[in-house]
Amino acid sequence: MLRFSPCLTSRFRIQGKHFLFIERTSQLHRELVPIQMWLVYLLNGYERIPGKVMGVILVAVYMVFKGRSLIARGKAFKTACEKLMQSRVRRKKFEVPSQ
């Protein structure tokens, strides 16, 4: 039977929080990157007036759906940041000052 010491398990927990932060940052970045490309495509893809109106309508619909997704990713990112900062505060609390 393998037993983990509290120090060893807390190290794994802190690493997990770092990985969670990195993953949420990556997901938020992947969510934000294609927005500009799609806006340019939808707005400049048409040359006549009815096409421009259709482009504006498509951009509005795209932003509504993308906004809902961004809010969810932003909340997940905020939670990951809070967990990471909590682990840092706890670790500093229990550190022994070196002399």
BELBEL-V807929 format. One record per residue. N is the residue number from 1. RES is the residue in one small letter. PHI is phi as a letter, one per 20 degrees, with the letter a starting at -180 (* if undefined). NEAR is the number of other C-alpha atoms within 10 Angstrom. Layout:
BEGIN
[[N,RES,PHI,NEAR] [N,RES,PHI,NEAR]]
END
This chain:
BEGIN
[[1,m,*,3] [2,l,d,4] [3,r,d,7] [4,f,d,9] [5,s,f,8] [6,p,g,9] [7,c,f,9] [8,l,f,10] [9,t,f,12] [10,s,f,14] [11,r,f,12] [12,f,f,12] [13,r,f,13] [14,i,f,17] [15,q,f,14] [16,g,f,13] [17,k,f,20] [18,h,f,18] [19,f,f,14] [20,l,f,19] [21,f,f,21] [22,i,f,15] [23,e,f,14] [24,r,f,21] [25,t,f,19] [26,s,f,13] [27,q,f,16] [28,l,f,19] [29,h,f,12] [30,r,f,11] [31,e,f,15] [32,l,e,13] [33,v,g,10] [34,p,f,10] [35,i,f,14] [36,q,f,10] [37,m,f,9] [38,w,f,13] [39,l,f,18] [40,v,f,12] [41,y,f,13] [42,l,f,19] [43,l,e,18] [44,n,d,13] [45,g,f,12] [46,y,c,14] [47,e,d,9] [48,r,e,9] [49,i,g,9] [50,p,f,10] [51,g,f,15] [52,k,f,16] [53,v,f,13] [54,m,f,15] [55,g,f,20] [56,v,f,16] [57,i,f,14] [58,l,f,15] [59,v,f,17] [60,a,f,13] [61,v,f,12] [62,y,g,15] [63,m,f,15] [64,v,f,12] [65,f,f,10] [66,k,f,15] [67,g,f,12] [68,r,f,11] [69,s,f,13] [70,l,f,17] [71,i,f,12] [72,a,f,13] [73,r,f,19] [74,g,f,17] [75,k,f,12] [76,a,f,18] [77,f,f,21] [78,k,f,15] [79,t,f,15] [80,a,f,21] [81,c,f,18] [82,e,f,14] [83,k,f,17] [84,l,f,19] [85,m,f,14] [86,q,f,14] [87,s,f,17] [88,r,f,12] [89,v,f,11] [90,r,f,10] [91,r,f,14] [92,k,f,11] [93,k,f,9] [94,f,e,8] [95,e,f,8] [96,v,e,8] [97,p,f,6] [98,s,e,4] [99,q,c,3]]
END
